[in-house]
Amino acid sequence: MFETFRSVARMKIGDALQERAAAQRKIADLRGRIAATVTTNEDEAPIEDPTALLVESDAVADRLGDLIRRINASNSATSFPSGGTVTEALARRDVLSTKLATLDHVAKAVGGERLTPTAATSLSTAVGHGQPGIIHRAQRR
């Protein structure tokens, strides 16, 4: 799969995303295999050649980098009819996810359960307006 590949410019974005995911899984697999080969006992020969595994990992990582660059270029060039690009929408999603995770962490720290998105929005809005005690009120929802 990684030795022969088409240009991402001619690939569909879905194919590129699937290949990116496969490359990420392959790198994780290789990382584990490399670690296993370098932690053998001195009197044992490694099952696999760690140098060959590193070379393979580098090649997959280089392909992954190429895919990421091309996917990002496509996302930057693709606009929604209502305005904004795919890259901007992904950035907004990531920021909102980070904010929700932070508020969820705060709620858990004061003994609450995981916040629903509605409760997190209320908490975020209240904290942004400097309302003390809001964490305790959000915790009881």
C-alpha positions in Angstrom: 0.0 0.0 0.0 2.8 2.5 0.9 5.3 1.4 -1.7 3.2 2.2 -4.7 0.6 5.0 -4.4 -1.2 7.4 -6.6 -0.8 11.2 -6.3 -3.1 12.6 -3.6 -4.0 15.3 -6.1 -5.9 12.7 -8.0 -7.2 10.8 -4.9 -10.5 11.5 -3.4 -10.3 13.1 0.0 -11.9 10.0 1.6 -9.2 7.7 0.2 -6.5 10.1 1.4 -8.1 10.1 4.9 -8.3 6.3 5.0 -4.7 6.0 3.9 -3.6 8.6 6.5 -5.4 6.5 9.2 -3.7 3.3 7.9 -0.3 5.0 8.0 -0.9 6.1 11.6 -1.8 2.6 12.6 1.2 1.2 10.7 3.5 3.6 12.5 2.0 2.6 15.9 2.5 -1.0 15.0 6.1 -0.4 13.9 6.9 1.5 17.1 5.8 -1.4 19.2 7.8 -3.9 17.1 10.9 -1.7 17.3 10.6 -1.5 21.1 10.2 -5.3 21.3 13.3 -5.9 19.2 15.6 -3.6 21.2 14.5 -4.9 24.6 15.6 -8.6 24.1 18.2 -10.2 26.4 21.8 -10.0 25.4 22.0 -13.8 24.7 18.9 -13.7 22.4 18.9 -12.5 18.8 16.1 -10.1 18.0 13.2 -11.6 16.1 13.2 -8.7 13.6 16.0 -6.3 12.4 15.4 -3.0 14.3 17.2 -1.1 11.6 15.0 -2.4 8.9 11.9 -1.5 11.0 13.2 2.0 11.5 13.8 2.4 7.8 10.2 1.2 7.2 8.8 3.5 9.9 10.7 6.5 8.3 9.2 5.7 4.9 5.7 5.5 6.3 6.1 8.7 8.3 7.3 10.5 5.1 4.2 9.3 3.3 2.1 10.3 6.2 3.6 13.8 6.1 2.8 14.1 2.4 -0.8 13.0 2.9 -1.3 15.4 5.8 0.1 18.3 3.7 -2.2 17.5 0.8 -5.2 16.9 2.9 -4.7 20.2 4.7 -4.2 22.0 1.3 -7.5 20.5 0.1 -9.3 21.5 3.3 -8.0 25.0 3.0 -9.2 25.3 -0.6 -12.7 23.8 0.1 -15.3 26.4 1.1 -18.8 25.9 2.5 -21.6 27.7 0.7 -22.4 29.6 3.9 -18.7 30.8 4.1 -15.6 29.5 5.7 -13.3 26.7 4.8 -13.1 23.1 6.0 -9.9 24.0 7.8 -11.7 26.8 9.7 -14.5 24.4 10.6 -12.1 21.8 11.9 -10.2 24.4 13.9 -13.5 25.6 15.5 -14.5 22.0 16.3 -11.1 21.4 17.9 -11.3 24.6 20.0 -14.8 23.8 21.2 -13.8 20.2 22.0 -10.8 21.6 24.1 -13.1 24.0 25.9 -15.6 21.3 26.7 -12.8 19.0 28.0 -11.5 21.8 30.2 -15.0 22.5 31.7 -15.6 18.8 32.1 -12.3 18.5 34.0 -13.3 21.4 36.3 -16.6 19.8 37.0 -15.1 16.5 37.8 -12.5 18.2 40.1 -15.3 19.5 42.2 -17.0 16.2 42.4 -19.5 16.5 39.5 -20.2 14.1 36.8 -19.4 14.6 33.1 -21.1 17.7 31.9 -23.7 17.7 29.1 -23.0 20.1 26.3 -25.9 22.3 27.5 -24.5 22.4 31.1 -21.0 23.1 29.8 -22.3 26.0 27.7 -24.1 27.5 30.8 -20.9 27.0 32.9 -18.7 28.5 30.2 -21.0 31.5 29.7 -21.3 32.1 33.5 -17.5 31.8 34.1 -16.9 34.2 31.2 -19.1 36.7 33.0 -17.3 36.2 36.3 -20.2 34.7 38.3 -18.8 33.0 41.4 -20.2 29.7 42.6 -21.3 28.7 39.1 -19.3 25.5 39.3 -21.3 24.3 42.3 -24.6 25.1 40.5 -23.5 23.4 37.3 -22.4 20.4 39.4 -25.9 19.9 40.7 -27.6 19.7 37.3 
